[in-house]
């Protein structure tokens, strides 16, 4: 049993990947989806983040964010978990939650520079869990705008990023 099941194998080879039928059954159950959001909120709190709007997926730092961010910065296995959570959010139809979580990490790593050890994962993995091509492009552009030095940004073609509207 996994909190954030996927249609692919993770680190635990005993855990069976989800089937499309199981995903559809989960989505049809209000109780399962409520539990899923509660599990998401639990993990966010562990990371020092609060879901402030269940409708939109909007996030903010929790009061204990500084100590929780220290944990995030120190232990890179958290990045694998966050990638898994992001993928699962997409599977379960919470793409809008994905976008807010990725933007949160891009802001903390590139703008506020509070999570330097999460930056590579945010750019290499978190960004590319976003299912919507348009939203992913927006986030790549946002990352490019805040990346220093901008000339070293390798997550999108600079000519297209310059013209992006």
N, C-alpha and C positions, 0 to 999 in steps of 0.2 A: 504493500500500500504506500502510495506517495501523496504528499500534499499538492504537488504541482506536476501531475502526470503529463507525458508527452507521447507523440506517435513515434518516438525514436528511443533507442537505448541510451541510458545515462551511465553514470559511474557504477550504479548498482545493477549488475547483470541479472540478478534474480527478479528484479522488478520488470513486469511485462509492459511493453509499449501499449499505449491506448489504441483502440481501433476507432475508425470513423463512426461506427454505430454507437460505441460507448460515448463519444463526444456528443453526438446528437441526443442521446438519452440524458446525459448530464444537463445539456442546455434546456431540455424540456422540463426539468425538475427545478421548481422554484427553490425548494429546500437545498438541493445540491449547490445551486448557484449562490445562494445566501451564505452557505458554508464556505464556498470558494472565496467570496469577498472577505469573509471573516479571517480566513487563513492568510489572505493577501495582507490584510490590515495587521495581523499578528507579525508577519515577517517584516513589514515596513517599520513597525515599532521597534523591532529588534535592530534594524538598521538606523534608527533615529529619525524616522520619517512618519508623517501623519497624512492619511487620506482625509482631506477636508471636504471633499464633495464626492459622494458615491455616484452621483449622476454623471459628472464630467470626468472624474478621475484626478482632479486637481490635488496637488500635494504641497506640503510645507515641511520645514524642519520641525522635529519634536523638541521639547524643552531640553532633553538629554542628548541632543544631537552631537555635541562636541565629543563626549565620551564614546558614543556609538560609532561616530566617524573614525575615531582612533582605532577601534576594532576593525572596521572596514578597511582602513588603510594598512593595518598590520597583517591581516590574514587574507591572502588572495583567493582561498577556496570560496569565499563569499561571492566573488565575481562569477564563478561557475553557477552558483545558486541563483544569482540575479539573472543571468542569461536564461536559465531554466524557467524562472518565474515569468520573464518577459515572453518566452516562447509559448508558455502555457496560457498566458493572458490572451495571446493571439489565437490559440486553438479554441479557447472558450468564448470567443466573441467579444473580448474586452480590449480591442485594438486601441480605443481611446485611452485606456489605462496605460497601455504600452507607451504611447506617445508622451504622456505626462511623466512617466518614470524615466524614460530615456532623456527627455529634456531636463529633468531634475538633475540627473547625473552629469549631463553635459555642462549645465550651469555650475554645479559644485566643482567640477574638475577644471573647466576651462575659464570660467568667469571669476568665481570666488576662490578657486585654487585650494579648496579645503581637502580634496581627496586625490592627491597626486598619484597614488598607487592604483587608483581605479581608472585613471585617464585612458590607458591603452585598451582596457576591456570595454570601456564606454564607446570608444571609437572603433575598435576592431570587431566587437561582438554585439554590444547592446543596440547600437544604431541599426545593425542589419537584421534584427529580429522584427523590425517594423514591417508589417505586411503591405500597407498602403504605399505605393510608389511615390505618390505626391507628398504624403507626410514624411516619408523617409528622405525625400529630396529637401524638404523644408528643414529637417533636422541636420542633414549634412551641410546645408548652407549656413545654418545657425552655428554649427561647430566650426566651419571654415572662418566665419566672421570673428570668432573668439579665439581661434588657434594662434599661438605664437611660437615661432615666426610663421606667418601665413604662407610664405613660400615653401615651407616644408610640409604642408598639408597634403597627404597622399590618399585621402578617402573620397576624392571626387576630382574631375577634370577642372582645372583653374579657369579655362576659357568659358566653360558652361557656368561655373559658380559666379564669375564676374557678370554674366548676363542675366543671372537668375532674378526673377521677379516674383 
